[in-house]
């Protein structure tokens, strides 16, 4: 028995109802549903408002899916066997490769929509990944990419870089450029921030608004950016760096690091207190430590500290901006770590005490479980296969979203 036309039409749903239903589905399913019709594809992939609504609902329900973006950058050695640090060295770079990683073993190759050969991951926010070619003195070929949907947008390069004068004084203070990327929730804008090293009384802070599609330059006192750790960390609407004040006798000192935050909405700097880190005894040089900012998977600001003896601490700021709210989440010493962990960097930390670290020399990712009062235990590891020996690799946490940023 066939349905009449009236009966068939009664099963049609209003588009608003369809959109509300789609907003509650996971990204993986929605990507498959783009084949249903051109209209569905337009809503899921091309409608910025739908992507924003889907992100908000997933965040509220706690269903936001986090993945790792594994990026590898094979390089070709020069005749002298050295890796260049500027464009002038003219070293050929092989194409970058990207993989999406879920769990401990589920890896999928990603198709990168650009012909640029050596774009690297600089930061991520709400599923959008900032890519670019970064060197000591400049950035170029900047772009925003959503690995989940394939959304891609090129960003004009900032005005600094290759025209920097190479005087003796400037070379002395010259270091890596410092950058960050994040969202301004009130205006639904995304901003890129690049800071040149301190070369005088003020530094130039280059800010790009994706909504306005323009760069602007803000002057800031050089005391705020003496020597900052390169990649910024987004938390509470601000990008954070570790600031190492420059000593008169040393180019850089690790004795008294501070944390500097750049508020994306107000476009102003402020200092954020660091925790009171454990001090070693037996001489001032034993107090040298490397401090880096992490982000706890859950939203809180987190810092990692490691001293000359490779003793590590992870601290979490439970209430943003309140010094008394710093809590030590994890602590372990050099003897607690496996012997092969001579050189490593943390990629993320979880509330449950799991740290994922990178072993650059071994091309491996390792998950370590650290519980209070117990030695760290390696719970899983993943080795990158079939990569050339001279390969840079990284692992960046990103959210699986449908977010896009229109021109």
C-alpha positions in Angstrom: 0.0 0.0 0.0 1.6 3.3 -1.1 1.4 6.5 0.8 -0.5 9.4 -0.6 1.3 12.7 -1.3 -0.4 14.3 1.8 0.9 11.4 4.0 4.4 11.8 2.6 4.4 15.6 3.3 3.3 15.0 6.8 6.7 13.4 7.5 8.6 16.5 6.4 10.2 18.5 9.2 10.7 22.2 9.4 14.4 23.2 8.8 14.7 24.7 12.2 13.8 21.4 13.8 16.3 19.5 11.5 19.0 22.0 12.5 18.3 21.4 16.2 18.5 17.7 15.7 21.8 17.9 13.8 23.3 20.1 16.4 23.1 17.2 18.9 25.0 14.8 16.7 28.8 14.1 16.7 31.0 15.7 14.1 31.9 12.3 12.6 28.3 11.5 11.8 27.6 15.0 10.5 30.4 14.8 8.0 28.8 11.6 6.7 25.5 13.3 6.5 26.8 16.0 4.1 26.1 13.4 1.4 22.3 13.5 2.1 21.7 16.7 0.1 23.3 19.9 -1.0 21.3 21.8 1.6 22.5 19.6 4.4 26.1 20.0 3.2 25.7 23.7 3.1 24.3 23.8 6.7 26.9 21.5 8.2 30.1 22.7 6.4 29.4 26.2 5.2 27.1 27.8 7.9 29.3 29.5 10.5 26.3 29.9 12.9 25.6 26.2 12.8 29.2 25.4 13.6 29.1 27.9 16.5 25.9 26.5 17.9 27.2 22.9 17.6 30.4 23.9 19.5 28.4 25.6 22.3 26.0 22.7 22.8 28.9 20.1 22.8 30.8 22.2 25.3 27.7 22.5 27.6 26.9 18.8 27.4 30.5 17.7 27.8 30.5 15.8 24.5 33.3 17.8 22.9 35.7 15.3 21.3 39.4 16.1 21.6 42.0 14.7 19.3 45.7 14.9 18.6 47.0 16.5 15.5 50.3 14.8 14.7 52.4 16.8 12.3 55.7 15.8 10.8 58.1 18.1 8.8 60.7 16.1 6.9 63.7 18.2 6.0 66.7 17.9 3.7 70.1 18.6 5.1 72.5 21.2 3.6 76.0 20.3 2.4 77.3 21.1 5.9 74.6 19.0 7.5 73.0 21.9 9.3 69.3 22.9 9.5 68.8 26.6 8.6 67.1 29.1 10.8 66.0 31.7 8.2 64.7 32.0 4.7 68.1 33.2 3.4 69.6 29.7 3.9 67.4 28.4 1.0 67.2 24.9 2.3 64.6 22.7 0.6 61.8 21.4 2.8 59.7 18.4 2.0 55.9 18.6 2.3 54.4 18.6 5.8 52.3 15.6 6.7 49.3 15.6 9.2 47.6 12.8 11.0 44.6 12.7 13.3 45.1 10.6 16.5 42.4 9.3 18.8 43.0 7.0 21.8 46.3 5.3 21.7 46.4 3.7 18.3 43.7 5.1 16.0 45.5 7.2 13.4 44.1 8.7 10.2 46.0 10.5 7.5 44.6 14.0 6.8 44.4 15.7 3.4 46.0 19.1 3.7 44.3 21.6 1.3 47.3 23.8 0.7 50.2 23.5 -1.8 52.6 25.2 0.7 55.3 22.7 1.6 56.5 23.5 5.1 53.6 24.8 7.1 53.8 24.0 10.8 51.2 23.9 13.5 51.5 27.1 15.6 48.4 26.9 17.8 44.8 25.7 18.0 41.5 27.1 19.3 37.9 25.6 19.0 39.0 23.1 16.3 40.7 25.8 14.2 44.4 25.3 13.7 46.9 28.1 13.0 49.5 27.1 10.5 52.5 28.9 9.1 56.2 28.8 8.2 58.0 30.0 11.3 61.7 30.9 11.6 63.7 32.9 14.0 63.0 36.2 12.3 59.7 35.9 10.5 56.4 34.1 9.7 55.0 33.5 6.3 52.3 31.5 4.6 49.9 31.8 7.5 46.5 30.1 7.4 43.6 28.8 9.5 42.6 25.1 9.0 39.9 22.9 10.5 41.1 19.3 10.1 37.6 17.9 10.8 35.9 19.7 7.9 38.7 20.8 5.6 37.9 24.5 6.1 40.9 26.5 5.0 41.6 30.3 4.9 44.8 32.1 4.1 46.0 34.9 6.4 48.1 37.8 5.2 51.6 37.8 6.7 52.5 40.5 9.3 54.7 43.3 8.3 57.9 42.4 10.2 60.5 39.8 9.4 63.0 39.8 6.6 63.7 43.6 6.8 65.0 43.3 10.4 68.4 44.9 10.6 71.2 42.6 11.5 73.3 44.9 13.7 75.4 43.4 16.5 73.2 44.8 19.2 70.0 43.4 17.6 71.5 40.0 17.0 72.4 39.8 20.7 68.8 40.1 21.8 67.2 38.4 18.8 65.3 35.2 19.5 62.3 33.3 18.3 59.2 35.3 17.6 56.4 34.8 20.1 52.8 34.0 19.0 49.4 33.0 20.1 45.9 32.4 18.7 42.5 32.6 20.4 38.8 33.7 20.4 37.2 36.8 21.8 33.9 35.4 23.0 32.0 38.7 23.3 32.5 39.6 19.6 32.9 36.1 18.3 36.2 37.1 16.7 39.5 35.2 16.5 42.8 37.0 16.8 46.4 36.1 16.0 49.1 37.7 18.1 52.8 38.0 17.2 55.5 39.7 19.3 58.9 40.7 18.2 61.8 40.3 20.7 62.7 43.3 22.8 65.1 45.6 20.9 64.5 48.9 22.7 62.2 50.5 25.2 59.1 49.2 23.4 58.2 46.1 21.4 55.7 45.8 18.6 52.7 43.6 19.2 51.1 42.6 15.9 47.4 41.7 16.2 45.3 40.3 13.4 41.5 40.2 13.6 39.9 37.5 11.4 36.6 39.3 11.5 38.0 42.6 10.4 40.7 40.9 8.2 43.3 43.5 9.2 46.6 43.7 11.1 47.4 46.4 13.6 50.4 47.2 15.7 50.4 47.9 19.5 53.3 49.3 21.4 54.1 47.6 24.7 56.9 48.2 27.3 59.9 45.9 26.7 59.9 44.9 30.3 56.8 42.8 29.7 58.5 40.8 27.0 62.2 40.5 28.0 62.5 37.0 26.7 59.3 35.0 26.4 58.8 31.3 25.7 57.7 31.2 22.1 54.2 29.6 21.8 51.5 31.2 23.9 48.8 29.3 25.7 45.1 30.4 25.6 43.1 30.5 28.9 40.3 32.8 30.1 40.4 35.0 27.0 44.1 35.7 27.2 47.3 34.3 25.7 50.0 33.5 28.2 53.8 33.3 27.9 56.6 32.7 30.4 58.8 35.8 30.7 62.4 35.5 31.6 63.8 38.9 32.6 67.1 39.6 30.9 70.0 40.0 33.2 72.8 42.6 32.6 75.5 39.9 32.7 73.5 37.2 30.9 71.5 37.2 27.7 68.9 35.2 29.5 68.3 34.0 33.1 66.0 31.3 34.4 66.1 32.5 38.0 63.0 34.6 38.3 60.5 33.7 35.5 57.2 35.5 35.4 54.0 34.9 33.5 52.7 37.5 31.1 49.1 37.5 29.7 47.7 39.4 26.7 44.0 40.0 27.0 42.5 39.5 23.5 39.4 41.6 24.0 41.1 44.6 25.7 44.5 44.1 23.8 46.4 44.8 27.0 49.2 43.0 28.9 49.0 42.0 32.6 51.1 39.8 34.8 49.7 36.5 36.2 51.3 35.1 39.3 53.2 31.8 39.0 53.1 29.2 41.8 55.8 29.1 44.5 58.0 26.5 42.9 60.2 24.2 45.0 63.7 25.5 45.5 66.9 23.4 45.6 69.6 24.0 48.1 73.4 24.2 47.6 73.9 27.2 45.3 72.1 29.7 43.2 72.7 27.8 39.9 70.8 24.8 41.3 67.7 27.0 41.3 67.8 27.4 37.5 64.6 26.0 36.1 62.7 25.8 32.9 59.0 26.8 33.1 56.5 26.2 30.4 52.8 26.9 30.3 50.4 24.0 29.6 46.7 23.8 29.5 44.9 21.3 31.6 42.4 19.3 29.7 39.4 20.7 31.4 40.3 24.4 31.0 42.5 25.4 33.9 45.8 27.1 33.4 48.7 24.7 34.1 52.5 25.2 34.3 55.3 22.7 34.1 58.6 23.3 35.9 61.8 21.3 35.5 65.1 22.0 37.3 68.6 21.2 36.4 68.2 17.7 38.0 65.2 17.0 35.8 62.8 17.1 38.7 59.4 18.0 37.3 56.3 19.6 38.8 52.9 20.3 37.3 50.8 23.1 38.9 47.1 24.0 38.2 45.5 27.4 38.9 42.0 26.4 40.1 40.8 30.0 40.2 42.2 32.2 37.5 44.3 35.1 38.7 44.2 34.1 42.3 47.8 33.2 43.5 46.5 31.1 46.4 44.6 28.8 44.1 47.7 27.2 42.6 47.7 23.4 43.5 50.5 21.0 42.7 48.9 18.3 40.6 51.9 16.1 39.8 55.5 15.8 41.0 58.2 13.3 40.0 62.0 13.3 40.0 64.6 12.3 37.5 65.1 8.8 39.1 61.3 8.2 38.8 61.5 8.5 35.0 62.6 5.8 32.6 66.2 6.1 31.6 65.4 6.7 27.9 63.4 9.8 28.8 66.4 12.0 28.6 64.8 14.6 26.4 61.1 15.1 26.4 58.3 17.7 26.3 54.8 17.5 27.7 51.9 18.0 25.2 49.0 17.9 27.5 48.0 17.1 31.1 44.7 15.6 32.4 42.9 16.1 35.7 43.4 12.4 36.4 47.2 12.7 36.4 47.9 11.5 32.8 50.7 13.4 31.0 51.3 12.8 27.3 54.9 13.6 26.4 56.9 13.7 23.2 60.3 12.0 22.7 61.7 14.0 19.8 64.8 11.8 19.3 62.8 8.5 19.3 59.8 9.9 17.3 57.5 8.6 20.0 54.5 9.7 22.0 54.2 8.3 25.5 51.4 8.4 28.0 52.5 8.5 31.7 50.1 8.0 34.6 51.2 10.0 37.7 49.4 9.4 40.9 50.2 11.1 44.2 52.8 9.3 46.2 53.6 6.8 43.4 56.2 6.6 40.7 55.1 7.5 37.2 54.0 4.5 35.0 54.1 4.4 31.2 50.6 3.3 30.2 50.9 3.5 26.4 53.1 4.7 23.7 53.0 5.3 19.9 55.9 5.4 17.6 55.8 7.3 14.3 56.7 4.8 11.5 58.3 5.4 8.2 59.6 8.9 8.9 63.0 10.1 7.7 65.7 10.5 10.3 65.9 14.3 9.9 62.3 15.0 10.8 60.7 17.5 13.1 57.4 16.3 14.7 54.8 17.7 17.0 51.5 16.7 18.6 48.8 19.4 19.2 45.5 18.9 21.0 42.5 20.1 19.0 38.8 19.9 19.3 36.7 18.1 16.7 34.3 20.9 15.6 32.5 22.4 12.6 33.8 25.9 13.3 34.7 28.1 10.4 35.6 31.7 10.0 34.2 33.4 6.9 36.2 36.1 4.9 
